[in-house]
Amino acid sequence: MSFRFLLSHAMGNANVREALTALHEHDLLAEYWTTIRWNPESAVNAILPGRVRAELNRRSYPQVPRHLVHTQSWREVARLLALRAGGGQWTRRNESFLSVASVCYALDRAAAKRIERGGIDAVYAYEDGALETFRAARCQGINTVYELPTAHWKYKRELLMEEAELCPGWADTITCGEDSEEKTDRKDAELELADLILVPCHYLIETLPESIRHGTRIQVCPYGAPPVAIRARAARHSKLRVLFVGALTQGKGLAYLLRALHQVDSVVEVTLIGSRVGTCAELDEALARYRYIPTLPHSQVLAEMEKHDVLVFPSLTEGYGLVILEALSRGLPVITTRNTGGPEVIRDGCEGYFVPVRSADAIAEKLERLAGDRDLLEAMSEAALERAQECTWQKYRELLASILEQVMKPVEDSSCAQDQH
């Protein structure tokens, strides 16, 4: 029996686009519901300010026919306008009318109403945008698939609240405690209603509550790397060129990276790419010391990677660091922790190194090793490129379609009345 999915996501992130493509390629897509579907060929596109144009072009979906894409646009458009107008009070808090959470909830309600009209075989949704969709699906007796690309909220909150105590100077950069009880209850309800949970790495399974781990079918489907760019053999620099890409928060383990860099300062050149969150004196000092780029389009981030020797990504907890795969595709070995999805693609000592979380000394030791052995660095760079060629988005799409085709089956019992309360 062939199943066709209604897939919904408010923003259309990179992994969402690949899932969308997988469903369409394998004739598994009934409809895609999102907030904005932009046409980059429109006359208006040419006269928009550059940043607005870049944001809207990111919301185009050329991989699927237009008639399969359904939108609920006005709230997301209002949120983007409010951000440009400096209306942070309307967008930042989860309870705010134009917050990302509110945008996701509104799309969730719209998708649920569509499901109530029938004609959908299964639904595929994401965190903060699945509750009403799944409830409607249960009423219709159809399967629910939930993709969770991040650690469970409770695990993440406990870990990062502990971190705020260990590094109080960085506490303002840690924002995981802002979710209301209503929002976290909603996340748990979504998980409970899922017939299948998809995660991109085994680490995320470990963060789930025991009742979910043992009571729900869970499948691992790792994400993919961009097309590999063959690195030209560059002249060796006197210093190791070190790159960090990500939000400048302590959730990324940034304090430990900066302390490691102080230990090896004489042998490294450093670039930090990412937006600031909160205030931190130690970070201020680092941004004045090192090359800092607040934001770049994705293509330019990849170009920056080609100018560096190694990516350091010491996150305390990460759903699946796509930046790791991006770095490998540009020939960069990666120094990271095992809490990032890195173990799905990196072999320790081959394409990169694993370091314990919260260990500046371990990061410094690996950087010093690479700085002092350029033949080792070159060999690891070649291994990174080879590994990225194995971990393609095409492979992800084929695995995802295979999982969905194998596990989907009719739901025997509807729990509509129970799930509404």
C-alpha positions as CSV (number, residue, x, y, z in Angstrom):
1,M,0.0,0.0,0.0
2,S,1.4,3.4,-1.0
3,F,1.3,6.2,1.6
4,R,1.4,9.9,0.8
5,F,2.4,12.3,3.5
6,L,1.4,15.8,4.5
7,L,4.7,17.4,5.6
8,S,4.6,20.7,7.5
9,H,7.4,23.0,8.7
10,A,7.2,26.8,9.2
11,M,10.7,27.8,8.0
12,G,11.9,25.1,5.6
13,N,15.3,24.4,7.0
14,A,18.0,22.6,5.1
15,N,17.1,19.2,6.5
16,V,13.4,19.9,5.9
17,R,14.0,20.6,2.3
18,E,15.9,17.3,1.9
19,A,13.0,15.4,3.5
20,L,10.6,17.2,1.2
21,T,12.7,16.3,-1.8
22,A,12.9,12.7,-0.6
23,L,9.1,12.4,-0.3
24,H,8.5,13.9,-3.7
25,E,11.2,11.8,-5.4
26,H,9.7,8.6,-4.1
27,D,6.1,9.6,-4.8
28,L,5.3,9.8,-1.0
29,L,4.3,13.5,-0.9
30,A,0.7,14.6,-0.8
31,E,1.1,18.2,0.3
32,Y,3.7,20.5,1.9
33,W,2.5,23.1,4.4
34,T,4.7,26.1,5.3
35,T,4.5,29.8,5.9
36,I,6.1,31.5,2.9
37,R,6.6,30.2,-0.6
38,W,8.6,32.8,-2.5
39,N,9.2,33.0,-6.3
40,P,12.7,34.3,-6.9
41,E,11.8,34.9,-10.5
42,S,9.3,37.5,-9.6
43,A,9.8,41.1,-10.7
44,V,9.6,42.3,-7.0
45,N,12.6,40.1,-6.1
46,A,15.0,42.3,-8.1
47,I,14.1,45.5,-6.3
48,L,14.1,44.2,-2.7
49,P,17.0,45.1,-0.3
50,G,19.7,42.4,-0.3
51,R,19.0,40.9,3.1
52,V,15.3,40.8,2.5
53,R,15.8,39.1,-0.9
54,A,18.2,36.6,0.7
55,E,15.7,35.7,3.4
56,L,12.8,35.3,0.9
57,N,14.9,33.4,-1.6
58,R,15.6,30.9,1.1
59,R,11.8,30.3,1.2
60,S,11.5,29.0,-2.4
61,Y,10.9,25.4,-3.1
62,P,11.8,24.6,-6.7
63,Q,12.2,20.9,-5.8
64,V,8.4,20.3,-5.7
65,P,5.5,21.4,-7.9
66,R,3.8,24.6,-6.9
67,H,0.4,23.0,-6.5
68,L,1.7,20.7,-3.7
69,V,2.8,23.7,-1.5
70,H,0.2,25.3,0.8
71,T,1.0,28.4,2.8
72,Q,-0.1,30.3,5.9
73,S,1.9,33.4,5.4
74,W,0.6,36.5,7.2
75,R,1.9,35.8,10.7
76,E,5.4,35.0,9.5
77,V,5.5,38.0,7.1
78,A,4.4,40.2,10.1
79,R,7.2,38.6,12.2
80,L,9.8,39.4,9.6
81,L,8.6,43.0,9.3
82,A,8.6,43.4,13.0
83,L,12.2,42.2,13.2
84,R,13.2,44.7,10.6
85,A,11.4,47.5,12.4
86,G,13.1,46.7,15.7
87,G,9.9,45.3,17.3
88,G,11.7,42.7,19.4
89,Q,9.0,42.8,22.1
90,W,6.6,41.3,19.7
91,T,8.8,38.5,18.5
92,R,11.2,37.4,21.2
93,R,9.3,35.7,24.0
94,N,7.5,32.4,23.3
95,E,4.2,33.9,24.3
96,S,4.6,36.9,22.0
97,F,2.0,37.1,19.1
98,L,4.8,37.2,16.5
99,S,7.3,34.8,18.1
100,V,8.6,31.8,16.1
101,A,6.7,29.6,18.4
102,S,3.4,31.4,17.7
103,V,4.1,31.1,13.9
104,C,4.7,27.3,14.3
105,Y,1.5,26.9,16.4
106,A,-0.6,28.8,13.8
107,L,0.7,26.6,11.0
108,D,0.1,23.5,13.1
109,R,-3.6,24.5,13.5
110,A,-3.9,25.1,9.8
111,A,-2.4,21.7,8.9
112,A,-4.7,20.0,11.4
113,K,-7.8,21.5,9.8
114,R,-6.6,20.2,6.4
115,I,-6.2,16.7,7.8
116,E,-9.7,16.8,9.1
117,R,-11.0,17.1,5.6
118,G,-9.5,13.7,4.7
119,G,-7.5,12.4,1.8
120,I,-4.1,12.3,3.7
121,D,-2.5,8.9,4.4
122,A,0.2,10.0,6.9
123,V,1.7,13.2,8.5
124,Y,5.3,14.3,9.0
125,A,6.0,17.2,11.3
126,Y,8.6,18.8,13.6
127,E,9.0,20.0,17.2
128,D,6.6,22.9,18.2
129,G,4.6,22.3,15.0
130,A,3.1,18.9,15.4
131,L,0.6,18.7,18.3
132,E,-2.7,19.7,16.6
133,T,-1.6,18.0,13.4
134,F,-1.0,14.7,15.3
135,R,-4.3,15.0,17.2
136,A,-6.2,15.4,13.9
137,A,-4.2,12.5,12.4
138,R,-5.2,10.3,15.3
139,C,-8.8,11.1,14.8
140,Q,-8.5,10.1,11.2
141,G,-6.6,6.9,12.0
142,I,-3.4,7.8,10.1
143,N,0.3,7.5,11.0
144,T,2.3,10.3,12.6
145,V,6.0,10.8,11.9
146,Y,8.0,13.2,14.1
147,E,11.5,14.4,13.2
148,L,13.5,15.5,16.2
149,P,16.7,17.2,15.1
150,T,17.7,18.4,18.6
151,A,18.2,17.0,22.2
152,H,15.1,16.6,24.4
153,W,14.3,19.8,26.1
154,K,14.7,18.5,29.7
155,Y,18.1,17.0,29.1
156,K,19.3,20.1,27.4
157,R,17.9,22.4,30.1
158,E,19.5,20.5,32.9
159,L,22.9,20.3,31.1
160,L,22.9,24.0,30.3
161,M,21.7,25.2,33.7
162,E,24.6,23.3,35.2
163,E,26.9,25.0,32.7
164,A,25.5,28.4,33.8
165,E,26.7,27.6,37.3
166,L,30.1,26.3,36.1
167,C,30.7,29.4,33.9
168,P,28.7,32.2,35.4
169,G,30.3,34.8,33.2
170,W,28.7,33.1,30.2
171,A,25.3,32.5,31.8
172,D,23.7,35.3,29.8
173,T,24.5,33.5,26.6
174,I,22.5,30.5,27.7
175,T,18.8,30.8,26.8
176,C,17.4,27.2,27.1
177,G,15.5,28.0,30.4
178,E,13.2,30.5,28.7
179,D,10.6,27.9,27.5
180,S,7.4,28.0,29.5
181,E,5.9,25.0,31.2
182,E,3.1,25.1,28.6
183,K,5.6,24.9,25.8
184,T,7.6,22.0,27.3
185,D,4.4,20.1,28.0
186,R,3.5,20.6,24.3
187,K,6.8,19.2,23.2
188,D,6.2,16.1,25.3
189,A,2.7,15.7,24.1
190,E,4.0,15.7,20.5
191,L,6.4,12.9,21.3
192,E,3.7,10.8,22.9
193,L,1.5,11.1,19.8
194,A,4.3,10.0,17.4
195,D,4.1,6.6,15.8
196,L,7.6,7.0,14.5
197,I,10.4,9.3,15.7
198,L,13.2,10.1,13.3
199,V,16.5,11.4,14.7
200,P,19.7,12.2,12.7
201,C,22.1,10.6,15.3
202,H,22.2,8.0,18.1
203,Y,23.1,10.6,20.7
204,L,19.7,12.2,20.5
205,I,18.0,8.9,21.4
206,E,20.0,8.9,24.7
207,T,18.5,12.3,25.6
208,L,14.9,11.1,25.3
209,P,12.8,10.1,28.4
210,E,12.9,6.3,29.0
211,S,9.2,6.0,28.4
212,I,9.7,7.4,24.9
213,R,12.8,5.3,24.2
214,H,11.1,2.1,25.0
215,G,7.5,2.9,23.9
216,T,7.9,4.4,20.5
217,R,9.6,3.2,17.3
218,I,12.7,5.3,16.7
219,Q,14.9,5.3,13.6
220,V,18.2,7.1,12.9
221,C,18.6,8.8,9.6
222,P,21.8,10.9,9.4
223,Y,21.8,14.1,7.4
224,G,24.1,14.7,4.4
225,A,27.0,16.9,3.3
226,P,27.0,19.5,0.5
227,P,28.7,18.5,-2.7
228,V,32.4,18.2,-2.2
229,A,34.7,21.0,-3.2
230,I,38.1,19.6,-4.2
231,R,40.7,21.6,-2.3
232,A,43.5,23.1,-4.2
233,R,46.8,22.4,-2.5
234,A,47.6,25.7,-0.9
235,A,50.9,27.0,0.4
236,R,51.5,26.1,4.0
237,H,50.9,28.9,6.4
238,S,53.2,29.4,9.4
239,K,50.2,29.1,11.7
240,L,47.3,26.7,11.9
241,R,44.1,28.4,10.6
242,V,41.3,27.6,13.1
243,L,37.6,28.2,12.4
244,F,34.5,28.3,14.6
245,V,31.0,28.6,13.0
246,G,27.9,28.8,15.2
247,A,26.0,31.0,17.6
248,L,28.4,32.6,20.1
249,T,26.9,30.9,23.1
250,Q,28.2,28.6,25.9
251,G,25.9,25.9,24.6
252,K,28.5,25.6,21.8
253,G,31.3,25.2,24.4
254,L,32.8,28.5,23.3
255,A,34.4,29.4,26.6
256,Y,36.4,26.1,26.4
257,L,37.5,26.9,22.9
258,L,38.7,30.4,23.8
259,R,40.6,29.1,26.8
260,A,42.2,26.4,24.5
261,L,43.2,29.1,22.0
262,H,45.0,31.1,24.8
263,Q,47.2,28.0,25.4
264,V,48.2,27.7,21.7
265,D,48.1,31.4,20.8
266,S,51.5,31.4,19.1
267,V,50.7,28.7,16.5
268,V,47.1,29.6,15.5
269,E,45.2,32.1,13.5
270,V,41.5,32.3,14.4
271,T,38.2,33.2,12.7
272,L,34.9,33.2,14.6
273,I,31.6,33.3,12.6
274,G,28.3,33.6,14.3
275,S,25.7,35.9,15.9
276,R,26.0,37.1,19.5
277,V,23.6,36.0,22.2
278,G,23.6,37.9,25.5
279,T,26.6,39.7,27.1
280,C,29.9,38.2,28.2
281,A,33.2,40.0,29.0
282,E,35.3,37.0,28.1
283,L,33.7,36.9,24.7
284,D,34.1,40.7,24.2
285,E,37.8,40.2,24.7
286,A,38.0,37.4,22.2
287,L,36.1,39.2,19.5
288,A,38.5,42.1,19.8
289,R,41.5,39.7,19.6
290,Y,40.4,37.4,16.8
291,R,38.9,37.9,13.3
292,Y,35.2,38.0,13.8
293,I,32.3,37.8,11.2
294,P,28.8,38.2,12.7
295,T,26.9,36.6,9.8
296,L,27.5,35.4,6.3
297,P,25.3,33.7,3.6
298,H,25.8,30.0,3.5
299,S,27.8,30.0,0.3
300,Q,30.3,32.4,1.8
301,V,30.6,30.3,5.0
302,L,31.6,27.4,2.8
303,A,34.1,29.7,1.0
304,E,35.6,30.7,4.4
305,M,36.0,27.0,5.3
306,E,38.2,26.6,2.2
307,K,40.6,29.2,3.6
308,H,41.0,27.4,6.9
309,D,42.8,24.2,8.2
310,V,40.5,22.9,10.9
311,L,37.0,23.5,12.4
312,V,36.6,23.4,16.1
313,F,33.0,22.7,17.3
314,P,33.1,21.8,21.0
315,S,29.3,21.9,21.7
316,L,28.0,20.6,25.0
317,T,24.8,19.4,23.3
318,E,23.9,19.6,19.6
319,G,21.1,18.1,17.6
320,Y,23.2,17.3,14.6
321,G,25.9,19.7,13.6
322,L,25.4,20.2,9.9
323,V,28.5,22.5,10.1
324,I,30.6,19.4,10.7
325,L,29.5,17.8,7.4
326,E,30.0,21.2,5.6
327,A,33.5,21.4,7.0
328,L,34.3,17.9,5.9
329,S,33.1,18.7,2.4
330,R,35.7,21.5,2.3
331,G,38.5,19.3,3.4
332,L,38.6,20.5,7.1
333,P,39.2,18.0,9.8
334,V,36.9,18.6,12.7
335,I,37.6,18.8,16.5
336,T,34.3,18.2,18.2
337,T,32.6,16.4,21.1
338,R,30.5,13.2,20.9
339,N,27.4,15.3,21.7
340,T,27.1,16.7,18.2
341,G,26.2,13.9,15.8
342,G,29.9,13.8,14.9
343,P,30.2,10.1,15.7
344,E,27.8,9.3,12.8
345,V,30.5,10.6,10.3
346,I,33.9,11.1,12.0
347,R,36.4,8.4,12.9
348,D,38.6,9.6,15.8
349,G,42.0,10.4,14.5
350,C,41.0,10.1,10.8
351,E,38.6,12.9,9.7
352,G,38.9,14.7,13.0
353,Y,39.2,14.3,16.8
354,F,36.7,13.8,19.6
355,V,37.3,15.7,22.8
356,P,35.5,15.5,26.1
357,V,32.9,18.2,26.7
358,R,34.2,21.1,28.9
359,S,37.9,20.4,28.2
360,A,40.0,23.3,27.0
361,D,43.1,21.2,27.6
362,A,42.0,18.5,25.2
363,I,41.1,21.0,22.5
364,A,44.5,22.7,22.9
365,E,46.3,19.4,22.7
366,K,44.7,18.5,19.4
367,L,45.3,21.9,17.9
368,E,49.0,21.8,18.9
369,R,49.3,18.4,17.3
370,L,47.9,19.5,14.0
371,A,49.9,22.7,14.0
372,G,53.1,20.8,14.6
373,D,52.5,18.0,12.0
374,R,51.4,19.4,8.6
375,D,51.6,16.0,7.0
376,L,49.1,14.6,9.5
377,L,46.9,17.7,8.8
378,E,47.1,17.0,5.0
379,A,46.2,13.4,5.4
380,M,43.2,14.2,7.6
381,S,42.0,16.8,5.1
382,E,42.0,14.2,2.3
383,A,40.1,11.8,4.6
384,A,37.6,14.5,5.4
385,L,36.9,15.0,1.7
386,E,36.5,11.2,1.1
387,R,34.1,10.9,4.0
388,A,32.0,13.8,2.8
389,Q,31.6,12.1,-0.5
390,E,30.2,9.1,1.3
391,C,27.7,11.1,3.4
392,T,25.6,12.7,0.7
393,W,22.1,14.2,0.9
394,Q,21.1,11.7,-1.8
395,K,22.0,8.9,0.5
396,Y,19.9,10.6,3.3
397,R,17.0,10.9,0.9
398,E,17.1,7.2,-0.1
399,L,17.4,6.0,3.5
400,L,14.5,8.3,4.6
401,A,12.2,7.0,1.9
402,S,13.2,3.4,2.7
403,I,12.4,3.9,6.4
404,L,9.1,5.5,5.7
405,E,8.0,2.8,3.1
406,Q,9.0,0.0,5.5
407,V,7.5,1.2,8.8
408,M,4.2,2.9,7.7
409,K,1.2,0.7,8.4
410,P,-2.5,1.4,9.1
411,V,-3.2,2.6,12.6
412,E,-5.7,0.1,14.1
413,D,-7.0,2.1,17.0
414,S,-8.0,5.8,17.0
415,S,-7.5,7.6,20.3
416,C,-9.2,10.8,19.1
417,A,-11.3,11.4,22.2
418,Q,-8.4,10.8,24.6
419,D,-5.9,12.9,22.7
420,Q,-8.1,15.9,22.7
421,H,-7.9,16.2,26.5
